[in-house]
Amino acid sequence: MSASQQAKQQIDALTTELRQHNYNYYVLAQPTISDFDFDKKLEQLAALEKQYPEFAEPDSPTQLVGGEITKEFKTVRHRWPMLSLGNTYNEQELLDFDNRIRKAIGDNFEYVCELKFDGLSMSITYEQGKLIRAVTRGNGVEGDEVTTNVRTIHSIPKKLGEGNYPDLFEIRGEVFMHRKAFERLNDERIENGEVPYANPRNFASGTMKLQDSGEVAKRPLDCFLYFLYTEKQLFKTHWESLQAAKDWGFHVSEHSKLCSNITEVLAFINYWEERRFDLSFDIDGIVIKVNNYNQQQELGFTAKVPRWAIAYKYKAEQVETVLESVVYNVGRTGAVTPVANLKPVQLAGTTVKRATLHNANQILLLDLHQGDSVYVEKGGEIIPKIISVNPAKRKPDAPAIEYVTHCPACGTLLERKEGEAAFYCPNDEGCPPQIVSKMQHFVGRKAMNIDGLGDETIETLYQKGYIKHISDIYDLRDKYDQLKTMDRFGEKSITNMLDGIEKSKQMPFEKVLFGLGIRYIGETVAKKLVAYFKTIEKLMTASFEELTAVDEIGGRIAQSLIEYFEGEKHRDEIAKLQSQGLQFAAEEKEVTLASDKLSGKSFIISGVFEKYSRDELKDIIEQNGGKILSSISAKLNYLVAGDNMGPAKLEKANKLNIPIISDEELLGMI
């Protein structure tokens, strides 16, 4: 064997070994080698790659993973729609599903049972064996392209080895985080004074939406792949495709099972209901699919879901533990939410120490006393909540839990508006958690969309005293030298952030208004107010009657606006933002109607459409004199319905006898 052949063997062996160690360390949070030994092997690989560069792979463990900044995630249409599955929580509905299958295709078929991973659905495209694109599920028809972030996940191959895979194919899977890694990272966030994530799924989802893939690479994500899409059918069954994907180098779950009948399916479900918490990751049920592809095709789809698959979801688990204390969190709008501190208890595979109590009414409803024995449930395996109290275990002298009267963060007397469940801290310009949350909201994607200013950065800048209010964000350019002293904040990061801040000055008035975080002013309401009043001056001086004259602006919104603009600090803040060059006037657009055929008619658009996006249909309606409403009421003339429309909207429209039309029928009216 020649020296170069030996070198290639060593490089391949070291690469495989180091990738596994990386996976054990970053993803599973279970290292099997010391840092020193790992570094030595990495040095050995780097030396060989330097000597024999022709054998070095682009995604070698010696190369830094990530580092690219994604300014904005591009929306990509799925070649094959990413449909959701029908759900069931009981055995009888599963037997009914089985009967429907038998009536349609007879008794000669098999099922494949798979764990239902609690993560983020992802579609990954490979061309000539190379990963070229990764897209989130989105609305099922189109999603966000997150390729640079997905490339940082150790278990997803960037380049396949030799194999009989097609030149072009898509493979679907679930990006998730193992519990141990989640707990470690969340503990770090708590130690740093940062807001912890509620569960591994949220952490994984939040990580995928980070714009800096270098930061994504620091967070340990994993991915199971479970469905293959190709132009030409390569396999007769789903089971065969899973085995092939495994052979090609994909991370396919070892816990899937081929079942001959529904009895075996139920046995698989019962087995994992007991053992699911022994897994290192969260599952919330079992997915059942008809195995044969021709039979899948014969069964077809409803408007929303495949008829050949269903998800069986496990019911939430309950445990009993002791209420140790109640603490209070302050949100962006000043709402004060009670949180129960519990005696640590195992629930759904994790140690639960806290549970939400929602509001003061919930505390009264539960009749909570200090030291109560309480029943806790993880609703949908997400945030634990107290379901009830065991009064038999209550101590006779236990004092009742009384809701706080003053803000736990700033000491201000709390207020409660008539008809509302929540208490609020009115000190929105002087209460630290409110200030931080407001700034995080302001820079967010739906508001000012400032690159390089994430939640963590806002928290750090506030703690260091560099920003105290939204307007201070626009003074950060003058603090360049101080910014350079911050950890993990290099010149490139600072430049990206400052450029993003400067660029945000061009965001339209409705984005600025929404970004201010005024209570009850969402995106739609902000657009309606801007379209009606045109300038901040007219909006600030509008009376209650003038505000409620705006379509769909009720008394609660009008009163919230009046109270906000009465605040001297709020007016000062707006003046500072105006002086910085932010947009506080509507951009005047000359609107030329294509026709007035929809004049006097109102519409709501709901669901997903094949030929048009919802925004395109909205433009068509408005260009022909029609009006878009935001909620279904007796005033509505038409509901334009596409696929995956919410059942609540459909039910309400039917109850009010509102005509439901398709996009084609809408175009026929013009």
C-alpha positions in Angstrom: 0.0 0.0 0.0 1.4 3.4 -1.0 1.9 6.3 1.5 -0.9 8.3 0.0 -3.3 5.3 0.3 -2.3 4.8 3.9 -2.9 8.6 4.5 -6.3 8.4 3.0 -7.3 5.5 5.2 -6.1 7.3 8.3 -7.9 10.5 7.2 -11.1 8.6 6.6 -10.8 6.7 10.0 -10.0 9.9 12.0 -12.8 11.8 10.3 -15.4 9.1 11.1 -14.2 8.8 14.7 -14.1 12.6 15.3 -17.5 13.1 13.8 -18.9 10.5 16.2 -17.1 12.2 19.2 -18.5 15.6 18.0 -22.0 14.0 17.9 -21.6 12.5 21.4 -20.4 15.7 22.9 -22.5 18.4 21.2 -25.7 16.6 20.4 -26.1 13.9 23.0 -24.2 15.8 25.7 -22.5 12.5 26.6 -18.8 12.7 25.7 -16.9 9.4 25.6 -13.4 11.0 25.2 -11.5 13.7 27.1 -11.0 17.1 25.5 -7.3 16.6 25.5 -7.5 13.3 23.6 -10.0 14.9 21.2 -7.7 17.8 20.5 -4.8 15.5 19.8 -6.8 13.5 17.3 -7.9 16.7 15.7 -4.3 17.9 15.4 -3.3 14.6 13.8 -6.1 14.9 11.2 -5.2 18.5 10.5 -1.5 17.5 9.9 -2.5 14.7 7.5 -4.9 17.0 5.6 -2.2 19.6 5.2 0.2 17.0 3.8 -2.4 15.4 1.6 -4.9 18.2 0.8 -6.5 16.2 -2.0 -8.1 13.9 0.6 -9.5 16.7 2.9 -13.3 17.0 2.9 -15.1 20.4 2.9 -17.0 19.4 6.0 -14.0 17.8 7.8 -14.1 18.2 11.7 -11.0 20.4 11.2 -13.1 23.1 9.5 -15.1 25.6 11.4 -18.8 24.9 11.1 -21.2 27.8 10.4 -20.2 31.4 10.5 -22.4 32.6 7.6 -25.0 35.4 8.4 -28.4 35.0 6.8 -29.8 38.5 6.3 -33.3 37.2 5.6 -34.7 33.7 5.2 -36.0 33.2 1.7 -39.4 31.7 1.2 -39.3 28.5 -0.9 -42.3 26.6 -2.3 -42.2 22.9 -1.6 -42.0 20.6 -4.6 -44.2 18.1 -2.7 -46.5 19.8 -0.1 -45.6 19.0 3.6 -49.0 17.9 4.8 -50.0 17.6 8.4 -51.4 14.3 9.8 -54.8 13.6 11.3 -54.6 13.0 15.1 -56.2 10.7 17.5 -55.9 10.1 21.2 -57.9 6.9 21.6 -57.8 3.3 20.5 -61.3 3.3 19.0 -60.5 6.0 16.5 -57.5 4.0 15.5 -59.6 0.9 14.9 -62.0 3.1 12.9 -59.0 4.3 10.8 -58.0 0.6 10.2 -61.6 -0.2 9.1 -61.6 2.6 6.6 -58.4 1.3 5.1 -59.8 -2.2 4.9 -63.0 -1.0 3.1 -60.9 0.8 0.6 -58.1 -1.6 -0.2 -58.9 -4.9 1.4 -57.0 -6.9 4.1 -53.7 -7.4 2.3 -51.5 -4.6 3.6 -49.0 -3.7 6.3 -48.3 -0.7 8.5 -45.1 1.0 9.4 -45.0 2.5 13.0 -42.6 5.3 13.8 -42.0 7.4 16.8 -43.6 10.9 16.5 -40.6 13.2 17.3 -41.4 16.4 19.1 -39.3 18.8 16.9 -39.3 21.0 13.9 -40.2 19.4 10.5 -37.6 19.9 7.8 -37.3 19.0 4.1 -33.8 18.6 2.7 -32.9 18.3 -1.0 -29.9 16.4 -2.3 -28.4 16.7 -5.8 -25.6 14.4 -7.0 -25.3 13.3 -3.4 -24.7 16.9 -2.0 -27.0 18.8 0.3 -28.2 21.8 -1.7 -31.2 23.1 0.2 -33.1 22.8 3.5 -36.6 24.2 4.0 -38.9 24.4 7.1 -42.5 23.1 6.9 -43.9 26.6 7.0 -47.6 26.5 6.0 -47.1 23.2 4.3 -47.0 24.8 0.8 -44.0 27.0 1.3 -41.4 27.4 4.1 -38.2 29.3 5.1 -34.9 28.2 3.5 -32.5 27.5 6.4 -29.7 25.6 4.5 -26.7 27.3 6.2 -28.2 26.4 9.6 -29.0 22.8 8.7 -25.4 22.3 7.5 -24.2 22.8 11.1 -26.2 19.7 12.3 -23.7 16.9 12.9 -26.1 14.0 12.1 -27.2 15.4 8.7 -24.7 14.4 5.9 -23.5 17.3 3.8 -22.2 14.8 1.1 -23.3 11.2 0.6 -20.8 8.4 -0.1 -21.3 6.0 -2.9 -24.8 4.6 -3.3 -27.7 3.9 -5.6 -29.5 7.1 -4.6 -31.1 9.2 -7.4 -29.5 12.3 -8.8 -32.2 14.5 -7.2 -34.4 13.7 -4.2 -35.9 15.2 -1.1 -35.8 13.6 2.4 -38.1 14.7 5.2 -37.3 14.6 8.9 -37.5 16.2 12.3 -34.9 18.5 13.8 -34.8 18.2 17.6 -32.7 18.6 20.8 -31.9 15.8 23.3 -33.1 16.5 26.8 -29.7 16.4 28.5 -28.4 19.0 26.0 -31.5 21.1 26.5 -31.2 21.1 30.3 -27.5 22.0 30.1 -28.1 24.9 27.8 -31.2 26.1 29.7 -29.2 26.0 33.0 -26.6 28.2 31.3 -29.3 30.7 30.2 -30.7 30.9 33.7 -27.2 31.4 35.2 -26.6 34.2 32.7 -29.9 35.8 33.7 -31.5 35.0 30.4 -35.0 33.7 29.8 -35.1 29.9 29.6 -36.8 28.0 26.9 -40.0 26.1 27.8 -39.0 22.8 26.2 -36.5 21.2 23.8 -38.8 21.7 20.8 -38.9 25.5 21.3 -35.2 25.6 21.8 -34.6 23.7 18.5 -37.1 25.8 16.7 -35.6 29.1 18.0 -32.1 27.9 17.1 -33.2 27.2 13.5 -34.4 30.8 13.2 -31.1 32.3 14.2 -29.5 34.4 11.5 -25.9 33.5 12.4 -25.1 29.9 11.5 -22.0 30.2 13.7 -24.3 30.6 16.7 -26.5 27.7 15.5 -23.4 25.5 15.3 -22.8 26.1 19.1 -26.3 24.6 19.9 -26.5 20.8 19.8 -29.3 19.8 17.4 -30.0 16.3 16.0 -32.2 15.1 13.2 -34.1 11.9 12.3 -35.0 11.4 8.6 -38.2 9.5 7.9 -39.6 10.0 4.4 -38.2 10.0 0.9 -39.5 11.9 -2.1 -38.3 11.2 -5.7 -39.6 12.0 -9.2 -39.5 8.3 -10.1 -40.6 5.7 -7.6 -37.5 3.7 -6.6 -39.1 1.5 -4.0 -42.4 -0.4 -3.6 -42.7 0.2 0.1 -42.0 2.9 2.7 -40.1 0.3 4.8 -37.7 -0.4 1.9 -37.1 3.4 1.5 -36.2 3.7 5.2 -33.7 0.9 5.0 -32.1 2.5 1.8 -31.9 5.9 3.5 -30.1 4.3 6.4 -27.7 2.6 3.9 -27.0 5.9 2.1 -25.8 7.4 5.5 -28.9 9.1 6.9 -29.8 9.1 10.6 -32.9 6.9 10.6 -34.6 6.0 13.9 -33.9 2.4 15.0 -37.2 2.2 16.7 -39.5 2.0 13.7 -41.4 -1.3 13.2 -43.1 -3.1 10.3 -46.5 -4.4 11.5 -48.8 -6.9 9.9 -52.1 -5.7 11.5 -53.7 -3.2 13.8 -53.1 -5.5 16.8 -49.4 -5.2 16.4 -49.7 -1.5 15.9 -51.6 -1.2 19.3 -48.9 -3.3 21.0 -46.2 -0.9 19.6 -48.2 2.1 20.9 -48.6 0.6 24.3 -44.9 -0.4 24.5 -43.7 3.1 23.8 -46.3 4.8 26.1 -44.5 3.2 29.0 -40.9 3.5 27.7 -41.0 6.9 25.9 -39.4 8.6 28.9 -36.4 6.3 28.7 -35.5 7.9 25.4 -33.0 10.7 25.3 -35.4 12.9 23.4 -39.1 13.8 23.5 -41.8 12.0 21.5 -45.5 12.9 21.8 -47.0 9.9 20.0 -46.7 7.3 17.2 -47.1 7.8 13.5 -48.8 5.0 11.6 -48.4 4.7 7.8 -49.7 2.2 5.2 -46.5 0.6 3.9 -47.1 0.0 0.2 -46.7 3.1 -2.0 -49.3 1.9 -4.6 -51.8 1.4 -1.8 -51.0 4.9 -0.4 -51.7 6.3 -3.9 -55.0 4.4 -4.1 -56.1 5.7 -0.6 -55.1 9.3 -1.6 -55.7 12.5 0.4 -58.5 14.6 1.9 -58.2 18.4 1.5 -55.8 18.5 4.5 -54.3 15.1 5.3 -53.3 11.8 3.7 -55.9 9.0 4.1 -53.1 6.4 4.5 -51.5 7.8 7.7 -52.5 8.9 11.1 -50.8 10.1 14.3 -51.7 8.6 17.7 -50.9 11.1 20.4 -50.2 10.2 24.0 -52.2 11.8 26.7 -50.4 14.2 29.1 -48.9 12.5 32.2 -49.9 13.7 35.7 -47.9 13.6 38.9 -48.4 14.8 42.5 -45.8 17.1 44.2 -45.6 19.9 46.7 -46.1 23.7 46.1 -43.1 25.4 47.7 -43.7 29.0 46.7 -45.3 31.3 44.1 -43.1 33.8 42.2 -44.2 36.4 39.6 -42.9 37.2 36.1 -43.4 40.5 34.3 -44.1 40.4 30.6 -43.7 43.0 27.8 -47.1 44.5 28.2 -46.7 44.6 32.0 -48.9 41.6 32.6 -47.8 39.9 35.8 -47.9 36.1 35.6 -47.7 33.8 38.6 -45.4 30.8 38.5 -45.4 27.9 41.0 -42.1 26.7 42.4 -42.5 23.0 43.0 -40.7 20.3 44.9 -38.7 18.7 42.0 -40.5 15.7 40.5 -40.1 13.5 37.4 -42.7 14.2 34.8 -42.7 13.1 31.1 -39.0 12.3 31.3 -37.8 15.6 32.7 -37.4 17.1 36.2 -40.2 19.6 36.8 -39.5 22.5 39.2 -41.9 25.1 38.0 -45.5 25.3 36.6 -47.6 28.1 35.2 -50.6 29.5 37.2 -51.8 31.8 34.4 -53.4 34.6 36.5 -55.0 35.6 39.9 -58.3 33.9 38.9 -56.5 30.6 38.5 -55.0 30.8 42.0 -58.5 31.5 43.5 -60.0 28.7 41.4 -57.5 26.2 42.6 -57.8 27.6 46.2 -54.0 27.3 46.6 -52.4 27.3 50.0 -48.8 27.4 51.0 -47.3 23.9 51.0 -50.3 22.3 49.2 -49.9 18.9 47.6 -50.8 19.6 43.9 -51.4 17.5 40.7 -49.2 18.7 37.8 -49.7 17.9 34.1 -47.6 18.6 31.0 -50.2 19.8 28.5 -49.0 18.4 25.2 -45.6 17.6 26.8 -44.8 21.4 26.9 -45.2 23.7 29.9 -46.3 22.0 33.1 -49.4 23.4 34.8 -51.2 22.7 38.1 -54.5 20.9 37.5 -55.8 20.6 41.0 -55.0 20.4 44.7 -55.2 17.4 47.1 -57.0 19.0 50.0 -56.6 15.8 52.2 -52.9 16.6 52.6 -53.3 20.3 53.4 -52.0 21.5 56.8 -54.8 23.1 59.0 -52.8 26.3 59.5 -51.6 26.7 55.9 -52.1 30.3 54.7 -53.8 30.9 51.4 -51.7 32.1 48.5 -52.5 35.8 47.9 -51.7 37.5 44.6 -49.1 40.3 44.9 -50.3 43.9 45.0 -47.1 45.5 43.8 -44.8 44.7 40.8 -42.1 42.2 41.9 -39.6 43.9 39.6 -40.0 47.6 40.3 -42.4 47.9 43.2 -45.2 49.8 41.4 -48.8 49.2 42.5 -50.4 46.8 40.1 -53.6 47.6 38.2 -56.4 45.4 36.8 -58.7 46.6 34.1 -62.4 45.7 34.4 -63.2 42.5 32.6 -59.6 41.4 32.4 -58.0 38.4 34.3 -54.4 39.8 34.4 -52.9 42.4 36.7 -50.5 44.9 35.0 -47.6 47.0 36.1 -48.3 50.5 34.7 -44.6 51.5 35.0 -43.7 50.5 31.4 -40.9 53.0 31.0 -39.2 52.2 34.3 -39.8 48.4 34.9 -36.7 46.4 33.8 -38.3 43.3 32.4 -40.9 45.3 30.5 -38.2 47.6 29.0 -36.1 44.6 27.9 -39.1 42.8 26.4 -40.3 45.9 24.6 -36.9 46.4 23.0 -36.8 42.7 22.0 -40.2 43.1 20.4 -39.2 46.3 18.6 -36.1 44.7 16.9 -38.0 41.5 16.1 -38.6 40.2 12.6 -42.3 41.3 12.4 -41.5 44.8 13.6 -38.2 46.5 12.7 -36.3 43.3 11.7 -32.9 44.6 12.9 -30.1 42.2 11.9 -27.6 41.2 14.6 -29.9 42.3 17.5 -31.4 39.2 19.0 -33.0 38.7 22.3 -29.7 37.7 24.0 -27.9 40.7 22.7 -30.6 43.1 23.8 -30.5 41.6 27.4 -26.7 42.0 27.5 -26.7 45.6 26.2 -29.4 46.5 28.8 -27.5 44.8 31.7 -24.3 46.7 30.7 -26.3 50.0 30.7 -25.8 50.7 27.0 -29.5 50.8 26.2 -32.3 51.7 28.6 -35.1 52.5 26.0 -35.9 51.8 22.4 -34.5 55.1 21.3 -31.1 54.2 22.8 -30.7 51.5 20.1 -30.1 54.3 17.6 -27.3 55.8 19.7 -25.2 52.5 19.7 -23.1 53.8 16.9 -21.6 56.3 19.4 -20.7 53.4 21.7 -18.5 51.4 19.2 -15.5 51.2 21.6 -17.6 49.9 24.5 -19.2 47.3 22.2 -15.8 45.9 21.2 -15.1 45.0 24.8 -18.2 42.7 25.0 -17.6 38.9 24.9 -18.4 37.2 21.6 -18.9 40.5 19.9 -16.3 41.0 17.1 -16.0 43.8 14.6 -18.0 41.9 12.0 -20.9 41.3 14.4 -20.9 45.0 15.5 -20.8 46.2 11.9 -23.7 43.9 10.9 -25.7 45.1 13.9 -25.1 48.9 13.3 -25.8 48.4 9.6 -29.1 46.7 10.5 -30.0 49.5 12.9 -29.4 52.1 10.2 -31.3 50.2 7.6 -34.3 49.9 10.0 -34.9 53.6 9.7 -36.4 53.0 6.3 -39.1 50.6 7.8 -42.6 51.9 7.1 -44.7 53.6 9.7 -47.0 50.6 10.4 -43.9 48.6 11.4 -42.7 51.3 13.7 -46.1 51.6 15.3 -46.4 47.9 15.8 -42.8 47.8 17.2 -43.6 50.4 19.9 -45.5 47.5 21.7 -48.6 49.4 22.6 -51.1 47.1 24.3 -53.6 45.5 21.8 -51.9 47.0 18.8 -51.0 44.1 16.6 -49.8 44.1 13.0 -53.3 44.3 11.4 -54.5 47.1 13.8 -51.3 49.1 13.2 -51.8 48.9 9.4 -55.4 50.1 9.7 -54.5 53.0 12.0 -51.7 54.1 9.7 -53.9 53.9 6.6 -56.6 56.0 8.4 -54.5 58.7 10.2 -51.4 58.8 7.9 -49.2 60.6 10.5 -48.2 60.0 14.2 -49.3 63.6 15.0 -52.9 62.9 13.9 -52.9 59.5 15.7 -51.5 61.0 18.9 -54.2 63.7 19.0 -57.2 61.5 17.9 -60.2 61.4 20.2 -61.9 58.3 21.4 -64.7 58.9 18.8 -62.2 59.4 16.0 -60.3 56.3 16.9 -63.4 54.1 17.1 -64.6 55.4 13.8 -61.7 53.4 12.2 -62.9 50.1 10.8 -62.6 47.3 13.5 -61.1 49.6 16.1 -63.1 49.1 19.3 -63.2 50.9 22.6 -60.5 48.8 24.3 -58.0 49.6 21.6 -59.0 53.2 21.5 -58.6 53.6 25.2 -55.2 51.9 25.2 -53.9 54.3 22.5 -55.2 57.4 24.4 -53.6 56.2 27.6 -50.3 55.5 25.9 -50.1 58.9 24.1 -51.0 60.7 27.4 -47.7 59.4 28.9 -45.1 62.1 28.8 -42.3 59.5 28.6 -44.0 57.9 25.6 -44.2 61.2 23.8 -40.5 61.9 24.5 -39.6 58.5 23.2 -41.5 59.1 19.9 -39.8 62.5 19.6 -36.4 60.9 20.0 -37.2 58.3 17.4 -38.4 60.9 15.0 -35.2 62.9 15.4 -33.3 59.7 14.5 -35.0 59.5 11.2 -37.6 56.8 11.7 -40.7 56.8 9.6 -43.8 58.3 11.4 -45.8 59.1 8.3 -47.5 56.8 5.8 -45.9 56.5 2.4 -48.4 58.1 0.0 -49.1 55.7 -2.8 -51.2 56.6 -5.8 -53.8 53.9 -5.9 -55.4 53.3 -9.3 -58.3 50.8 -9.1 -58.5 48.2 -11.8 -62.3 48.2 -11.3 -65.0 48.9 -8.7 -66.7 45.6 -9.2 -66.0 44.6 -5.5 -67.0 48.0 -4.1 -69.0 47.8 -0.9 -68.1 44.1 -0.4 -65.9 42.8 2.4 -63.7 39.7 2.4 -61.6 37.4 4.7 -59.0 35.2 3.1 -58.1 31.9 4.9 -56.1 28.8 4.0 -53.5 28.0 1.4 -54.1 28.5 -2.4 -52.4 26.8 -5.3 -52.1 29.7 -7.7 -51.9 32.8 -5.5 -50.5 33.8 -2.1 -52.9 35.4 0.4 -51.2 38.8 -0.2 -51.8 38.5 -3.9 -55.5 37.8 -3.4 -55.7 40.7 -0.9 -54.2 43.0 -3.5 -56.7 41.8 -6.2 -59.6 42.4 -3.8 -58.4 45.9 -2.9 -57.5 46.9 -6.5 -61.1 46.1 -7.4 -62.7 48.2 -4.6 -63.2 45.4 -2.0 -62.3 45.6 1.7 -60.4 43.1 3.8 -61.6 42.4 7.3 -59.6 40.8 10.1 -62.3 38.8 11.8 -65.5 37.0 10.9 -68.7 38.9 11.9 -72.2 39.5 10.5 -70.6 42.5 8.5 -68.6 40.0 6.4 -69.8 39.4 2.8 -67.5 36.6 1.7 -65.0 34.1 3.1 -62.4 33.1 0.5 -61.4 29.6 1.5 -58.3 27.6 0.5 -56.8 24.3 1.8 -55.9 23.9 5.5 -58.4 26.6 6.6 -59.0 26.8 10.3 -62.1 24.8 11.4 -63.1 27.5 13.8 -63.4 30.1 11.0 -65.4 27.6 8.9 -67.8 26.9 11.7 -68.3 30.6 12.5 -68.9 31.4 8.8 -71.5 28.6 8.5 -73.2 29.7 11.7 -73.5 33.3 10.3 -74.5 32.0 6.8 -71.6 33.8 5.2 -71.0 32.7 1.6 -67.8 30.6 1.3 -66.1 31.0 -2.1 -62.9 29.7 -3.8 -60.2 31.9 -5.3 -61.6 31.0 -8.8 -65.1 32.2 -7.7 -63.5 35.4 -6.4 -61.8 36.0 -9.8 -65.1 35.3 -11.5 -66.7 38.2 -9.6 -64.3 40.7 -11.2 
